[in-house]
């Protein structure tokens, strides 16, 4: 069996970005899986893209707004070190 690596389908729906992890053998397989996923979930992804992440991808469990109302100087602070 051929190894599969991580690919992420990225698309926008109702102005919100979405990321869908897929595991595929190669780029062609990734695009086929992305198309199949979109059909199964009734998602029109005409302007979607599939990106390869063979070494993994880290995401933190949260939803991020597209912009913040910055009423303080917090927007200029350096982020904390991880």
RALINVEN-V266869 format. One record per residue. N is the residue number from 0. RES is the residue in one small letter. SS is DSSP state (a for helix, b for strand, c for the rest). NEAR is the number of other ideal C-beta (glycine too) atoms within 10 Angstrom. D_LAST is the distance of its C-alpha to the last C-alpha in Angstrom with 1 decimal. Layout:
# RALINVEN-V266869
N,RES,SS,NEAR,D_LAST / N,RES,SS,NEAR,D_LAST
This chain:
# RALINVEN-V266869
0,x,c,4,37.8 / 1,x,c,7,35.6 / 2,x,c,7,31.8 / 3,x,c,14,29.8 / 4,x,b,16,26.5 / 5,x,b,16,24.1 / 6,x,b,23,25.3 / 7,x,b,18,24.1 / 8,x,b,22,26.8 / 9,x,b,15,25.7 / 10,x,b,19,28.2 / 11,x,b,11,28.8 / 12,x,b,11,31.1 / 13,x,c,5,32.1 / 14,x,c,6,29.7 / 15,x,b,11,26.7 / 16,x,b,10,24.7 / 17,x,b,14,24.6 / 18,x,b,11,23.0 / 19,x,b,18,25.0 / 20,x,b,11,24.1 / 21,x,b,19,27.1 / 22,x,b,12,28.0 / 23,x,b,19,30.8 / 24,x,c,14,32.7 / 25,x,c,13,32.8 / 26,x,a,11,32.6 / 27,x,a,9,36.0 / 28,x,a,16,35.1 / 29,x,a,22,31.8 / 30,x,a,17,33.9 / 31,x,a,15,36.5 / 32,x,a,19,34.0 / 33,x,a,22,32.5 / 34,x,a,14,36.1 / 35,x,a,11,37.0 / 36,x,a,15,33.9 / 37,x,a,17,34.8 / 38,x,a,11,38.4 / 39,x,a,8,37.7 / 40,x,c,9,35.5 / 41,x,c,6,37.9 / 42,x,c,14,35.3 / 43,x,c,10,36.7 / 44,x,c,20,34.2 / 45,x,c,6,36.4 / 46,x,c,8,33.7 / 47,x,c,19,31.0 / 48,x,b,11,29.3 / 49,x,b,20,28.1 / 50,x,b,12,25.3 / 51,x,b,13,24.8 / 52,x,c,12,21.5 / 53,x,c,9,23.0 / 54,x,c,7,19.7 / 55,x,c,7,18.1 / 56,x,c,12,16.1 / 57,x,c,5,12.9 / 58,x,c,8,13.4 / 59,x,c,6,12.2 / 60,x,c,4,15.3 / 61,x,c,5,16.5 / 62,x,c,5,19.1 / 63,x,c,9,18.3 / 64,x,c,7,21.2 / 65,x,c,7,22.5 / 66,x,c,6,22.5 / 67,x,c,9,21.9 / 68,x,c,6,24.6 / 69,x,c,9,23.1 / 70,x,c,7,25.4 / 71,x,c,7,23.2 / 72,x,a,7,21.3 / 73,x,a,8,18.0 / 74,x,a,9,18.1 / 75,x,a,7,18.0 / 76,x,c,8,15.0 / 77,x,c,5,11.9 / 78,x,c,5,8.9 / 79,x,c,5,6.4 / 80,x,c,4,3.8 / 81,x,c,4,0.0
